[in-house]
Amino acid sequence: MKLEGLVVEGRFGKESKSEHSAIYIDTGENKYRLKKLGGNPFYDETLHNLIGKKVSVEGNLTDYFFEMTSSPKELKTKSG
């Protein structure tokens, strides 16, 4: 599956013992928590470096996670 969207940071697991900051891809229709295949689910520097960028990425959707199977590709935005 392929998704395109803006990478954002937000709270995950609100009001639970496991609440923490997480990285999401916002497609405009849905927001999915990003995770690299085999990566650390709590902190991944490469994902943090994508915050604020529009990307295209391939992976598998499981519940509310999008587990990436490829490296995200930054998309060029049109400047007006």
N, C-alpha and C positions, 0 to 999 in steps of 0.2 A: 504494500500500500504506500502511496506517496502523498505527503502533505506539504502545503505551502502556507506560511504564515509568519507572524511577528513573534519573536521570542521575548517573553516577559517573565518577570519574577513576581511571585506571590506566595501567600500562606497556603500550606497544605495540612490537612488534618485539624482544622480549626476546632478549638475547645476539646482537644484530646491530649493524651499524654505524649503522643508522637508529633505534635504540632511543630512544624519547621518551615523554613523558607525553601521554596522549590522553583524550578525553572519550567515554564510552560510554553507551548506553541499555541498561539491564538490564530485560528484560521478565519476568524470573522463570524463563523457559525458556531464553532465549538472551541473549547480550550482543553488541551491534553497535557498532562505532566510528561516532560521529556526525560528519557533515561537511555543511556548507552547500553547496548547489549553487553552484559558482564561488568558494567561500570558501577561505581559507588552510587547508591540511590540517594544519598544525602548531600554530597558535594562533589561536583565535577568542574574543575577549572575551565575546561574547554567549553562547557555549556554556559558558564557564567560569562565568558568572553563574547557570547552571541547575543546577550541581552540588548534589546533595542534594534536588532537587525532582522530583516525579512529573509527567510531561508526556505529552501526546498530540501526535504529529507525523506528517505525511504525507511520503512520499518513495519512493525506489527502492532496493532491496537489490541490491548488487553485491558478491559474495564476502562479505567480513566488514565492509564499509562500509554504512552507511545514509545515503544522500545525501538530505538534506532538500529538499523542493520547496516547503515552507510553513514559516512561523514556528511554533516549538513553542508549545503552549498549556498553561499550568500547570493541573494538575488539583487540585481541592480534596481534601484527605484528611479522612476522618472522624476526629474526635477523641472519645475515649471518656472 
